[in-house]
């Protein structure tokens, strides 16, 4: 899907531009980035716990197979 919007040279260029600018922006706005990243991490953890309890725990699992030792 990404290939229909960008070709390889453009993606390579965007990668180099990002590698040059993102460290500078992070060092400048470190507190804000860390705050929002922590907030997003807690939100994703909460969403996964909810998904785990509502969906994954309802999948029936068979008995655990014992390992054969030779």
PDB file of N, H, CA, C and O in Angstrom:
ATOM      1  N   UNK A   1       0.829  -1.192   0.000  1.00  0.00           N
ATOM      2  CA  UNK A   1       0.000   0.000   0.000  1.00  0.00           C
ATOM      3  C   UNK A   1       0.870   1.252   0.000  1.00  0.00           C
ATOM      4  O   UNK A   1       0.592   2.210  -0.721  1.00  0.00           O
ATOM      5  N   UNK A   2       1.925   1.237   0.812  1.00  0.00           N
ATOM      6  H   UNK A   2       2.151   0.459   1.398  1.00  0.00           H
ATOM      7  CA  UNK A   2       2.806   2.403   0.849  1.00  0.00           C
ATOM      8  C   UNK A   2       3.484   2.594  -0.502  1.00  0.00           C
ATOM      9  O   UNK A   2       3.734   3.723  -0.922  1.00  0.00           O
ATOM     10  N   UNK A   3       3.781   1.487  -1.183  1.00  0.00           N
ATOM     11  H   UNK A   3       3.577   0.570  -0.841  1.00  0.00           H
ATOM     12  CA  UNK A   3       4.441   1.555  -2.477  1.00  0.00           C
ATOM     13  C   UNK A   3       3.621   2.249  -3.541  1.00  0.00           C
ATOM     14  O   UNK A   3       4.176   2.737  -4.525  1.00  0.00           O
ATOM     15  N   UNK A   4       2.311   2.305  -3.366  1.00  0.00           N
ATOM     16  H   UNK A   4       1.860   1.908  -2.567  1.00  0.00           H
ATOM     17  CA  UNK A   4       1.494   3.001  -4.356  1.00  0.00           C
ATOM     18  C   UNK A   4       1.567   4.516  -4.194  1.00  0.00           C
ATOM     19  O   UNK A   4       1.207   5.250  -5.114  1.00  0.00           O
ATOM     20  N   UNK A   5       2.026   4.992  -3.046  1.00  0.00           N
ATOM     21  H   UNK A   5       2.319   4.395  -2.298  1.00  0.00           H
ATOM     22  CA  UNK A   5       2.138   6.426  -2.821  1.00  0.00           C
ATOM     23  C   UNK A   5       3.568   6.939  -2.986  1.00  0.00           C
ATOM     24  O   UNK A   5       3.766   8.069  -3.433  1.00  0.00           O
ATOM     25  N   UNK A   6       4.555   6.137  -2.637  1.00  0.00           N
ATOM     26  H   UNK A   6       4.394   5.219  -2.275  1.00  0.00           H
ATOM     27  CA  UNK A   6       5.953   6.551  -2.667  1.00  0.00           C
ATOM     28  C   UNK A   6       6.777   5.519  -3.421  1.00  0.00           C
ATOM     29  O   UNK A   6       6.475   4.326  -3.398  1.00  0.00           O
ATOM     30  N   UNK A   7       7.813   5.990  -4.082  1.00  0.00           N
ATOM     31  H   UNK A   7       8.059   6.959  -4.101  1.00  0.00           H
ATOM     32  CA  UNK A   7       8.768   5.038  -4.631  1.00  0.00           C
ATOM     33  C   UNK A   7       9.961   4.934  -3.671  1.00  0.00           C
ATOM     34  O   UNK A   7      10.017   5.642  -2.666  1.00  0.00           O
ATOM     35  N   UNK A   8      10.902   4.056  -3.985  1.00  0.00           N
ATOM     36  H   UNK A   8      10.856   3.481  -4.802  1.00  0.00           H
ATOM     37  CA  UNK A   8      12.001   3.763  -3.074  1.00  0.00           C
ATOM     38  C   UNK A   8      12.867   4.986  -2.794  1.00  0.00           C
ATOM     39  O   UNK A   8      13.290   5.195  -1.657  1.00  0.00           O
ATOM     40  N   UNK A   9      13.135   5.794  -3.813  1.00  0.00           N
ATOM     41  H   UNK A   9      12.791   5.625  -4.736  1.00  0.00           H
ATOM     42  CA  UNK A   9      14.002   6.965  -3.637  1.00  0.00           C
ATOM     43  C   UNK A   9      13.353   7.973  -2.690  1.00  0.00           C
ATOM     44  O   UNK A   9      14.040   8.552  -1.848  1.00  0.00           O
ATOM     45  N   UNK A  10      12.065   8.190  -2.812  1.00  0.00           N
ATOM     46  H   UNK A  10      11.507   7.720  -3.496  1.00  0.00           H
ATOM     47  CA  UNK A  10      11.374   9.119  -1.921  1.00  0.00           C
ATOM     48  C   UNK A  10      11.377   8.602  -0.479  1.00  0.00           C
ATOM     49  O   UNK A  10      11.583   9.381   0.451  1.00  0.00           O
ATOM     50  N   UNK A  11      11.151   7.303  -0.284  1.00  0.00           N
ATOM     51  H   UNK A  11      10.984   6.670  -1.040  1.00  0.00           H
ATOM     52  CA  UNK A  11      11.193   6.741   1.070  1.00  0.00           C
ATOM     53  C   UNK A  11      12.591   6.845   1.657  1.00  0.00           C
ATOM     54  O   UNK A  11      12.742   7.121   2.847  1.00  0.00           O
ATOM     55  N   UNK A  12      13.607   6.629   0.845  1.00  0.00           N
ATOM     56  H   UNK A  12      13.484   6.404  -0.122  1.00  0.00           H
ATOM     57  CA  UNK A  12      14.982   6.768   1.297  1.00  0.00           C
ATOM     58  C   UNK A  12      15.270   8.210   1.710  1.00  0.00           C
ATOM     59  O   UNK A  12      15.890   8.450   2.745  1.00  0.00           O
ATOM     60  N   UNK A  13      14.823   9.158   0.908  1.00  0.00           N
ATOM     61  H   UNK A  13      14.319   8.962   0.067  1.00  0.00           H
ATOM     62  CA  UNK A  13      15.009  10.571   1.226  1.00  0.00           C
ATOM     63  C   UNK A  13      14.285  10.945   2.517  1.00  0.00           C
ATOM     64  O   UNK A  13      14.853  11.629   3.369  1.00  0.00           O
ATOM     65  N   UNK A  14      13.049  10.506   2.668  1.00  0.00           N
ATOM     66  H   UNK A  14      12.587   9.951   1.976  1.00  0.00           H
ATOM     67  CA  UNK A  14      12.301  10.799   3.893  1.00  0.00           C
ATOM     68  C   UNK A  14      12.967  10.175   5.114  1.00  0.00           C
ATOM     69  O   UNK A  14      12.957  10.760   6.197  1.00  0.00           O
ATOM     70  N   UNK A  15      13.538   9.002   4.943  1.00  0.00           N
ATOM     71  H   UNK A  15      13.546   8.527   4.064  1.00  0.00           H
ATOM     72  CA  UNK A  15      14.254   8.362   6.042  1.00  0.00           C
ATOM     73  C   UNK A  15      15.465   9.175   6.473  1.00  0.00           C
ATOM     74  O   UNK A  15      15.695   9.353   7.669  1.00  0.00           O
ATOM     75  N   UNK A  16      16.241   9.669   5.518  1.00  0.00           N
ATOM     76  H   UNK A  16      16.055   9.524   4.546  1.00  0.00           H
ATOM     77  CA  UNK A  16      17.412  10.478   5.860  1.00  0.00           C
ATOM     78  C   UNK A  16      17.026  11.817   6.483  1.00  0.00           C
ATOM     79  O   UNK A  16      17.685  12.280   7.414  1.00  0.00           O
ATOM     80  N   UNK A  17      15.981  12.431   5.985  1.00  0.00           N
ATOM     81  H   UNK A  17      15.446  12.055   5.228  1.00  0.00           H
ATOM     82  CA  UNK A  17      15.518  13.693   6.564  1.00  0.00           C
ATOM     83  C   UNK A  17      15.032  13.464   7.995  1.00  0.00           C
ATOM     84  O   UNK A  17      15.309  14.268   8.885  1.00  0.00           O
ATOM     85  N   UNK A  18      14.309  12.368   8.211  1.00  0.00           N
ATOM     86  H   UNK A  18      14.084  11.715   7.487  1.00  0.00           H
ATOM     87  CA  UNK A  18      13.826  12.055   9.557  1.00  0.00           C
ATOM     88  C   UNK A  18      14.980  11.763  10.506  1.00  0.00           C
ATOM     89  O   UNK A  18      14.957  12.182  11.664  1.00  0.00           O
ATOM     90  N   UNK A  19      15.986  11.045  10.019  1.00  0.00           N
ATOM     91  H   UNK A  19      16.004  10.705   9.079  1.00  0.00           H
ATOM     92  CA  UNK A  19      17.136  10.732  10.868  1.00  0.00           C
ATOM     93  C   UNK A  19      17.884  11.999  11.272  1.00  0.00           C
ATOM     94  O   UNK A  19      18.533  12.030  12.318  1.00  0.00           O
ATOM     95  N   UNK A  20      17.799  13.030  10.461  1.00  0.00           N
ATOM     96  H   UNK A  20      17.272  13.005   9.611  1.00  0.00           H
ATOM     97  CA  UNK A  20      18.475  14.276  10.783  1.00  0.00           C
ATOM     98  C   UNK A  20      17.677  15.190  11.682  1.00  0.00           C
ATOM     99  O   UNK A  20      18.253  15.896  12.510  1.00  0.00           O
ATOM    100  N   UNK A  21      16.361  15.194  11.537  1.00  0.00           N
ATOM    101  H   UNK A  21      15.894  14.620  10.864  1.00  0.00           H
ATOM    102  CA  UNK A  21      15.550  16.166  12.266  1.00  0.00           C
ATOM    103  C   UNK A  21      14.943  15.623  13.564  1.00  0.00           C
ATOM    104  O   UNK A  21      14.796  16.374  14.529  1.00  0.00           O
ATOM    105  N   UNK A  22      14.589  14.338  13.606  1.00  0.00           N
ATOM    106  H   UNK A  22      14.709  13.728  12.823  1.00  0.00           H
ATOM    107  CA  UNK A  22      13.920  13.806  14.801  1.00  0.00           C
ATOM    108  C   UNK A  22      14.773  13.867  16.063  1.00  0.00           C
ATOM    109  O   UNK A  22      14.236  14.206  17.117  1.00  0.00           O
ATOM    110  N   UNK A  23      16.065  13.561  16.023  1.00  0.00           N
ATOM    111  H   UNK A  23      16.501  13.285  15.166  1.00  0.00           H
ATOM    112  CA  UNK A  23      16.853  13.699  17.255  1.00  0.00           C
ATOM    113  C   UNK A  23      16.902  15.142  17.765  1.00  0.00           C
ATOM    114  O   UNK A  23      16.862  15.374  18.974  1.00  0.00           O
ATOM    115  N   UNK A  24      16.987  16.105  16.853  1.00  0.00           N
ATOM    116  H   UNK A  24      17.020  15.916  15.872  1.00  0.00           H
ATOM    117  CA  UNK A  24      16.988  17.506  17.264  1.00  0.00           C
ATOM    118  C   UNK A  24      15.648  17.877  17.895  1.00  0.00           C
ATOM    119  O   UNK A  24      15.613  18.517  18.946  1.00  0.00           O
ATOM    120  N   UNK A  25      14.559  17.482  17.266  1.00  0.00           N
ATOM    121  H   UNK A  25      14.587  16.961  16.412  1.00  0.00           H
ATOM    122  CA  UNK A  25      13.242  17.803  17.815  1.00  0.00           C
ATOM    123  C   UNK A  25      13.016  17.129  19.157  1.00  0.00           C
ATOM    124  O   UNK A  25      12.412  17.719  20.051  1.00  0.00           O
ATOM    125  N   UNK A  26      13.498  15.890  19.310  1.00  0.00           N
ATOM    126  H   UNK A  26      13.989  15.410  18.583  1.00  0.00           H
ATOM    127  CA  UNK A  26      13.348  15.206  20.593  1.00  0.00           C
ATOM    128  C   UNK A  26      14.144  15.910  21.688  1.00  0.00           C
ATOM    129  O   UNK A  26      13.659  16.073  22.808  1.00  0.00           O
ATOM    130  N   UNK A  27      15.372  16.327  21.362  1.00  0.00           N
ATOM    131  H   UNK A  27      15.766  16.194  20.453  1.00  0.00           H
ATOM    132  CA  UNK A  27      16.175  17.000  22.384  1.00  0.00           C
ATOM    133  C   UNK A  27      15.563  18.342  22.771  1.00  0.00           C
ATOM    134  O   UNK A  27      15.709  18.790  23.908  1.00  0.00           O
ATOM    135  N   UNK A  28      14.891  18.971  21.845  1.00  0.00           N
ATOM    136  H   UNK A  28      14.772  18.608  20.921  1.00  0.00           H
ATOM    137  CA  UNK A  28      14.272  20.266  22.131  1.00  0.00           C
ATOM    138  C   UNK A  28      12.983  20.118  22.942  1.00  0.00           C
ATOM    139  O   UNK A  28      12.731  20.898  23.861  1.00  0.00           O
ATOM    140  N   UNK A  29      12.173  19.119  22.603  1.00  0.00           N
ATOM    141  H   UNK A  29      12.378  18.485  21.857  1.00  0.00           H
ATOM    142  CA  UNK A  29      10.868  18.929  23.243  1.00  0.00           C
ATOM    143  C   UNK A  29      10.824  17.619  24.034  1.00  0.00           C
ATOM    144  O   UNK A  29       9.816  16.914  24.003  1.00  0.00           O
ATOM    145  N   UNK A  30      11.896  17.290  24.736  1.00  0.00           N
ATOM    146  H   UNK A  30      12.716  17.863  24.761  1.00  0.00           H
ATOM    147  CA  UNK A  30      12.016  16.006  25.407  1.00  0.00           C
ATOM    148  C   UNK A  30      10.933  15.784  26.462  1.00  0.00           C
ATOM    149  O   UNK A  30      10.359  14.697  26.535  1.00  0.00           O
ATOM    150  N   UNK A  31      10.653  16.782  27.265  1.00  0.00           N
ATOM    151  H   UNK A  31      11.120  17.665  27.206  1.00  0.00           H
ATOM    152  CA  UNK A  31       9.653  16.616  28.329  1.00  0.00           C
ATOM    153  C   UNK A  31       8.267  16.353  27.761  1.00  0.00           C
ATOM    154  O   UNK A  31       7.546  15.481  28.245  1.00  0.00           O
ATOM    155  N   UNK A  32       7.898  17.108  26.734  1.00  0.00           N
ATOM    156  H   UNK A  32       8.484  17.816  26.341  1.00  0.00           H
ATOM    157  CA  UNK A  32       6.572  16.932  26.142  1.00  0.00           C
ATOM    158  C   UNK A  32       6.442  15.566  25.468  1.00  0.00           C
ATOM    159  O   UNK A  32       5.414  14.900  25.589  1.00  0.00           O
ATOM    160  N   UNK A  33       7.494  15.157  24.757  1.00  0.00           N
ATOM    161  H   UNK A  33       8.329  15.698  24.659  1.00  0.00           H
ATOM    162  CA  UNK A  33       7.458  13.867  24.073  1.00  0.00           C
ATOM    163  C   UNK A  33       7.364  12.733  25.093  1.00  0.00           C
ATOM    164  O   UNK A  33       6.574  11.805  24.915  1.00  0.00           O
ATOM    165  N   UNK A  34       8.165  12.800  26.163  1.00  0.00           N
ATOM    166  H   UNK A  34       8.806  13.553  26.308  1.00  0.00           H
ATOM    167  CA  UNK A  34       8.117  11.759  27.184  1.00  0.00           C
ATOM    168  C   UNK A  34       6.758  11.711  27.878  1.00  0.00           C
ATOM    169  O   UNK A  34       6.257  10.631  28.191  1.00  0.00           O
ATOM    170  N   UNK A  35       6.166  12.871  28.117  1.00  0.00           N
ATOM    171  H   UNK A  35       6.573  13.749  27.863  1.00  0.00           H
ATOM    172  CA  UNK A  35       4.850  12.917  28.753  1.00  0.00           C
ATOM    173  C   UNK A  35       3.808  12.226  27.869  1.00  0.00           C
ATOM    174  O   UNK A  35       3.054  11.373  28.337  1.00  0.00           O
ATOM    175  N   UNK A  36       3.776  12.600  26.592  1.00  0.00           N
ATOM    176  H   UNK A  36       4.389  13.293  26.212  1.00  0.00           H
ATOM    177  CA  UNK A  36       2.768  12.034  25.694  1.00  0.00           C
ATOM    178  C   UNK A  36       3.053  10.560  25.394  1.00  0.00           C
ATOM    179  O   UNK A  36       2.117   9.777  25.236  1.00  0.00           O
ATOM    180  N   UNK A  37       4.324  10.173  25.314  1.00  0.00           N
ATOM    181  H   UNK A  37       5.084  10.810  25.442  1.00  0.00           H
ATOM    182  CA  UNK A  37       4.653   8.768  25.078  1.00  0.00           C
ATOM    183  C   UNK A  37       4.230   7.919  26.281  1.00  0.00           C
ATOM    184  O   UNK A  37       3.712   6.817  26.103  1.00  0.00           O
ATOM    185  N   UNK A  38       4.444   8.413  27.484  1.00  0.00           N
ATOM    186  H   UNK A  38       4.865   9.308  27.629  1.00  0.00           H
ATOM    187  CA  UNK A  38       4.006   7.690  28.674  1.00  0.00           C
ATOM    188  C   UNK A  38       2.495   7.577  28.743  1.00  0.00           C
ATOM    189  O   UNK A  38       1.951   6.536  29.110  1.00  0.00           O
ATOM    190  N   UNK A  39       1.830   8.660  28.386  1.00  0.00           N
ATOM    191  H   UNK A  39       2.273   9.506  28.088  1.00  0.00           H
ATOM    192  CA  UNK A  39       0.369   8.665  28.382  1.00  0.00           C
ATOM    193  C   UNK A  39      -0.166   7.655  27.365  1.00  0.00           C
ATOM    194  O   UNK A  39      -1.113   6.921  27.647  1.00  0.00           O
ATOM    195  N   UNK A  40       0.446   7.626  26.185  1.00  0.00           N
ATOM    196  H   UNK A  40       1.216   8.222  25.956  1.00  0.00           H
ATOM    197  CA  UNK A  40       0.021   6.698  25.148  1.00  0.00           C
ATOM    198  C   UNK A  40       0.344   5.256  25.544  1.00  0.00           C
ATOM    199  O   UNK A  40      -0.426   4.345  25.241  1.00  0.00           O
ATOM    200  N   UNK A  41       1.464   5.046  26.212  1.00  0.00           N
ATOM    201  H   UNK A  41       2.089   5.786  26.459  1.00  0.00           H
ATOM    202  CA  UNK A  41       1.833   3.706  26.660  1.00  0.00           C
ATOM    203  C   UNK A  41       0.834   3.180  27.679  1.00  0.00           C
ATOM    204  O   UNK A  41       0.425   2.022  27.605  1.00  0.00           O
ATOM    205  N   UNK A  42       0.440   4.012  28.623  1.00  0.00           N
ATOM    206  H   UNK A  42       0.772   4.954  28.684  1.00  0.00           H
ATOM    207  CA  UNK A  42      -0.559   3.593  29.609  1.00  0.00           C
ATOM    208  C   UNK A  42      -1.898   3.307  28.944  1.00  0.00           C
ATOM    209  O   UNK A  42      -2.592   2.364  29.324  1.00  0.00           O
ATOM    210  N   UNK A  43      -2.263   4.114  27.953  1.00  0.00           N
ATOM    211  H   UNK A  43      -1.699   4.880  27.644  1.00  0.00           H
ATOM    212  CA  UNK A  43      -3.526   3.915  27.255  1.00  0.00           C
ATOM    213  C   UNK A  43      -3.511   2.613  26.460  1.00  0.00           C
ATOM    214  O   UNK A  43      -4.503   1.885  26.442  1.00  0.00           O
ATOM    215  N   UNK A  44      -2.386   2.316  25.798  1.00  0.00           N
ATOM    216  H   UNK A  44      -1.580   2.908  25.812  1.00  0.00           H
ATOM    217  CA  UNK A  44      -2.279   1.071  25.037  1.00  0.00           C
ATOM    218  C   UNK A  44      -2.292  -0.138  25.970  1.00  0.00           C
ATOM    219  O   UNK A  44      -2.883  -1.167  25.644  1.00  0.00           O
ATOM    220  N   UNK A  45      -1.644  -0.019  27.126  1.00  0.00           N
ATOM    221  H   UNK A  45      -1.163   0.817  27.391  1.00  0.00           H
ATOM    222  CA  UNK A  45      -1.646  -1.116  28.095  1.00  0.00           C
ATOM    223  C   UNK A  45      -3.057  -1.386  28.590  1.00  0.00           C
ATOM    224  O   UNK A  45      -3.467  -2.540  28.719  1.00  0.00           O
ATOM    225  N   UNK A  46      -3.795  -0.327  28.864  1.00  0.00           N
ATOM    226  H   UNK A  46      -3.462   0.610  28.759  1.00  0.00           H
ATOM    227  CA  UNK A  46      -5.177  -0.457  29.320  1.00  0.00           C
ATOM    228  C   UNK A  46      -6.047  -1.101  28.238  1.00  0.00           C
ATOM    229  O   UNK A  46      -6.889  -1.948  28.537  1.00  0.00           O
ATOM    230  N   UNK A  47      -5.840  -0.691  26.969  1.00  0.00           N
ATOM    231  H   UNK A  47      -5.157  -0.003  26.727  1.00  0.00           H
ATOM    232  CA  UNK A  47      -6.603  -1.269  25.871  1.00  0.00           C
ATOM    233  C   UNK A  47      -6.273  -2.743  25.689  1.00  0.00           C
ATOM    234  O   UNK A  47      -7.169  -3.541  25.413  1.00  0.00           O
ATOM    235  N   UNK A  48      -4.996  -3.125  25.837  1.00  0.00           N
ATOM    236  H   UNK A  48      -4.268  -2.476  26.061  1.00  0.00           H
ATOM    237  CA  UNK A  48      -4.623  -4.526  25.690  1.00  0.00           C
ATOM    238  C   UNK A  48      -5.222  -5.370  26.806  1.00  0.00           C
ATOM    239  O   UNK A  48      -5.698  -6.478  26.559  1.00  0.00           O
ATOM    240  N   UNK A  49      -5.203  -4.853  28.039  1.00  0.00           N
ATOM    241  H   UNK A  49      -4.816  -3.953  28.240  1.00  0.00           H
ATOM    242  CA  UNK A  49      -5.796  -5.601  29.147  1.00  0.00           C
ATOM    243  C   UNK A  49      -7.280  -5.831  28.905  1.00  0.00           C
ATOM    244  O   UNK A  49      -7.795  -6.914  29.181  1.00  0.00           O
ATOM    245  N   UNK A  50      -7.970  -4.819  28.390  1.00  0.00           N
ATOM    246  H   UNK A  50      -7.552  -3.939  28.166  1.00  0.00           H
ATOM    247  CA  UNK A  50      -9.394  -4.953  28.095  1.00  0.00           C
ATOM    248  C   UNK A  50      -9.618  -5.958  26.969  1.00  0.00           C
ATOM    249  O   UNK A  50     -10.530  -6.781  27.047  1.00  0.00           O
ATOM    250  N   UNK A  51      -8.792  -5.898  25.920  1.00  0.00           N
ATOM    251  H   UNK A  51      -8.051  -5.229  25.856  1.00  0.00           H
ATOM    252  CA  UNK A  51      -8.885  -6.844  24.811  1.00  0.00           C
ATOM    253  C   UNK A  51      -8.584  -8.257  25.296  1.00  0.00           C
ATOM    254  O   UNK A  51      -9.243  -9.212  24.887  1.00  0.00           O
ATOM    255  N   UNK A  52      -7.600  -8.388  26.158  1.00  0.00           N
ATOM    256  H   UNK A  52      -7.064  -7.612  26.491  1.00  0.00           H
ATOM    257  CA  UNK A  52      -7.224  -9.690  26.689  1.00  0.00           C
ATOM    258  C   UNK A  52      -8.365 -10.293  27.494  1.00  0.00           C
ATOM    259  O   UNK A  52      -8.674 -11.476  27.352  1.00  0.00           O
ATOM    260  N   UNK A  53      -8.988  -9.482  28.335  1.00  0.00           N
ATOM    261  H   UNK A  53      -8.737  -8.521  28.450  1.00  0.00           H
ATOM    262  CA  UNK A  53     -10.060 -10.018  29.177  1.00  0.00           C
ATOM    263  C   UNK A  53     -11.334 -10.284  28.390  1.00  0.00           C
ATOM    264  O   UNK A  53     -12.079 -11.203  28.732  1.00  0.00           O
ATOM    265  N   UNK A  54     -11.608  -9.510  27.350  1.00  0.00           N
ATOM    266  H   UNK A  54     -11.003  -8.763  27.072  1.00  0.00           H
ATOM    267  CA  UNK A  54     -12.856  -9.681  26.605  1.00  0.00           C
ATOM    268  C   UNK A  54     -12.752 -10.677  25.462  1.00  0.00           C
ATOM    269  O   UNK A  54     -13.744 -11.320  25.119  1.00  0.00           O
ATOM    270  N   UNK A  55     -11.576 -10.820  24.864  1.00  0.00           N
ATOM    271  H   UNK A  55     -10.770 -10.297  25.143  1.00  0.00           H
ATOM    272  CA  UNK A  55     -11.459 -11.656  23.674  1.00  0.00           C
ATOM    273  C   UNK A  55     -10.538 -12.846  23.890  1.00  0.00           C
ATOM    274  O   UNK A  55     -10.953 -13.993  23.724  1.00  0.00           O
ATOM    275  N   UNK A  56      -9.299 -12.581  24.256  1.00  0.00           N
ATOM    276  H   UNK A  56      -8.962 -11.649  24.390  1.00  0.00           H
ATOM    277  CA  UNK A  56      -8.310 -13.652  24.300  1.00  0.00           C
ATOM    278  C   UNK A  56      -8.595 -14.687  25.375  1.00  0.00           C
ATOM    279  O   UNK A  56      -8.353 -15.873  25.155  1.00  0.00           O
ATOM    280  N   UNK A  57      -9.096 -14.281  26.515  1.00  0.00           N
ATOM    281  H   UNK A  57      -9.294 -13.317  26.693  1.00  0.00           H
ATOM    282  CA  UNK A  57      -9.384 -15.241  27.582  1.00  0.00           C
ATOM    283  C   UNK A  57     -10.600 -16.111  27.279  1.00  0.00           C
ATOM    284  O   UNK A  57     -10.800 -17.128  27.943  1.00  0.00           O
ATOM    285  N   UNK A  58     -11.409 -15.741  26.303  1.00  0.00           N
ATOM    286  H   UNK A  58     -11.246 -14.915  25.763  1.00  0.00           H
ATOM    287  CA  UNK A  58     -12.592 -16.528  25.960  1.00  0.00           C
ATOM    288  C   UNK A  58     -12.300 -17.595  24.912  1.00  0.00           C
ATOM    289  O   UNK A  58     -13.179 -18.391  24.583  1.00  0.00           O
ATOM    290  N   UNK A  59     -11.084 -17.624  24.387  1.00  0.00           N
ATOM    291  H   UNK A  59     -10.369 -16.977  24.654  1.00  0.00           H
ATOM    292  CA  UNK A  59     -10.717 -18.637  23.408  1.00  0.00           C
ATOM    293  C   UNK A  59     -10.450 -19.942  24.160  1.00  0.00           C
ATOM    294  O   UNK A  59      -9.591 -19.985  25.041  1.00  0.00           O
ATOM    295  N   UNK A  60     -11.175 -20.995  23.819  1.00  0.00           N
ATOM    296  H   UNK A  60     -11.872 -20.960  23.103  1.00  0.00           H
ATOM    297  CA  UNK A  60     -10.959 -22.256  24.541  1.00  0.00           C
ATOM    298  C   UNK A  60      -9.597 -22.859  24.185  1.00  0.00           C
ATOM    299  O   UNK A  60      -9.179 -22.866  23.027  1.00  0.00           O
ATOM    300  N   UNK A  61      -8.940 -23.350  25.196  1.00  0.00           N
ATOM    301  H   UNK A  61      -9.280 -23.343  26.136  1.00  0.00           H
ATOM    302  CA  UNK A  61      -7.633 -23.970  24.996  1.00  0.00           C
ATOM    303  C   UNK A  61      -7.707 -25.403  25.496  1.00  0.00           C
ATOM    304  O   UNK A  61      -8.326 -25.690  26.521  1.00  0.00           O
ATOM    305  N   UNK A  62      -7.075 -26.280  24.769  1.00  0.00           N
ATOM    306  H   UNK A  62      -6.572 -26.047  23.936  1.00  0.00           H
ATOM    307  CA  UNK A  62      -7.050 -27.686  25.151  1.00  0.00           C
ATOM    308  C   UNK A  62      -6.038 -27.900  26.263  1.00  0.00           C
ATOM    309  O   UNK A  62      -5.303 -26.981  26.625  1.00  0.00           O
ATOM    310  N   UNK A  63      -5.999 -29.103  26.801  1.00  0.00           N
ATOM    311  H   UNK A  63      -6.596 -29.849  26.507  1.00  0.00           H
ATOM    312  CA  UNK A  63      -5.040 -29.410  27.853  1.00  0.00           C
ATOM    313  C   UNK A  63      -3.608 -29.291  27.308  1.00  0.00           C
ATOM    314  O   UNK A  63      -3.350 -29.536  26.130  1.00  0.00           O
ATOM    315  N   UNK A  64      -2.718 -28.919  28.174  1.00  0.00           N
ATOM    316  H   UNK A  64      -2.927 -28.719  29.132  1.00  0.00           H
ATOM    317  CA  UNK A  64      -1.312 -28.765  27.776  1.00  0.00           C
ATOM    318  C   UNK A  64      -0.699 -30.132  27.496  1.00  0.00           C
ATOM    319  O   UNK A  64      -0.899 -31.086  28.249  1.00  0.00           O
ATOM    320  N   UNK A  65       0.048 -30.208  26.401  1.00  0.00           N
ATOM    321  H   UNK A  65       0.210 -29.433  25.789  1.00  0.00           H
ATOM    322  CA  UNK A  65       0.692 -31.468  26.045  1.00  0.00           C
ATOM    323  C   UNK A  65       1.970 -31.612  26.844  1.00  0.00           C
ATOM    324  O   UNK A  65       2.712 -30.652  27.052  1.00  0.00           O
ATOM    325  N   UNK A  66       2.210 -32.837  27.286  1.00  0.00           N
ATOM    326  H   UNK A  66       1.607 -33.617  27.117  1.00  0.00           H
ATOM    327  CA  UNK A  66       3.443 -33.087  28.025  1.00  0.00           C
ATOM    328  C   UNK A  66       4.587 -33.317  27.053  1.00  0.00           C
ATOM    329  O   UNK A  66       4.406 -33.940  26.007  1.00  0.00           O
ATOM    330  N   UNK A  67       5.749 -32.820  27.396  1.00  0.00           N
ATOM    331  H   UNK A  67       5.896 -32.315  28.246  1.00  0.00           H
ATOM    332  CA  UNK A  67       6.920 -32.982  26.530  1.00  0.00           C
ATOM    333  C   UNK A  67       7.480 -34.376  26.694  1.00  0.00           C
ATOM    334  O   UNK A  67       7.502 -34.931  27.793  1.00  0.00           O
ATOM    335  N   UNK A  68       7.929 -34.932  25.590  1.00  0.00           N
ATOM    336  H   UNK A  68       7.911 -34.481  24.698  1.00  0.00           H
ATOM    337  CA  UNK A  68       8.549 -36.243  25.622  1.00  0.00           C
ATOM    338  C   UNK A  68      10.047 -36.072  25.769  1.00  0.00           C
ATOM    339  O   UNK A  68      10.685 -35.372  24.983  1.00  0.00           O
ATOM    340  N   UNK A  69      10.591 -36.704  26.761  1.00  0.00           N
ATOM    341  H   UNK A  69      10.073 -37.272  27.400  1.00  0.00           H
ATOM    342  CA  UNK A  69      12.026 -36.649  26.987  1.00  0.00           C
ATOM    343  C   UNK A  69      12.633 -37.973  26.556  1.00  0.00           C
ATOM    344  O   UNK A  69      12.116 -39.037  26.897  1.00  0.00           O
ATOM    345  N   UNK A  70      13.712 -37.914  25.818  1.00  0.00           N
ATOM    346  H   UNK A  70      14.131 -37.050  25.540  1.00  0.00           H
ATOM    347  CA  UNK A  70      14.338 -39.162  25.366  1.00  0.00           C
ATOM    348  C   UNK A  70      15.627 -39.434  26.095  1.00  0.00           C
ATOM    349  O   UNK A  70      16.282 -40.444  25.836  1.00  0.00           O
TER     350      UNK A  70
END
